């Protein structure tokens, strides 16, 4: 009886150990620095309408560390660097110049 119980316990231990999946370490995405503050999103926009709405905006991209980098990335495309509180598709609302 004890042998059967010990064998059953060992078998359960082995099967539960085999059922555990291998864990992989998480990879973290680097955060953008506070170029535009906590609430605004850095966007490269073509048209500014009195600072309320910006049209034809695109994401500035990842890896921007400084304001100078942000301005240079947007200048390559002929757009202006804007910090928009509410990005909506290809437009941005409540924007300020970076």
Phi, psi and omega in degrees: 000315180292322178297318179296317179295318179294319178295317179297317179295318179295319179296318177296320179297317180293318181291324178289327177291326179286336183279346181286129180277154179288135180262140179250145179291146180285143175253127182265141176273135181292132179283150173284146178290171184283056180296316183251006182090184186283330187259344186260157180245131178286122180229151173257114187242152180267316187238131178249127179249088176056027179075358181270316181225139174240137185251155179054058180262152176224154178297139182289342179102169182267161176087009178279124184252328184233166177295325179297320176297317180299313179296320181292319180297316180289325181294331178301324181269357182079023179249172179255147179279120182232147174252108186252134180285324185230091176282128180235097180062243180264011181237161177226139180247148180055067185251150173229154178290145181282000000 
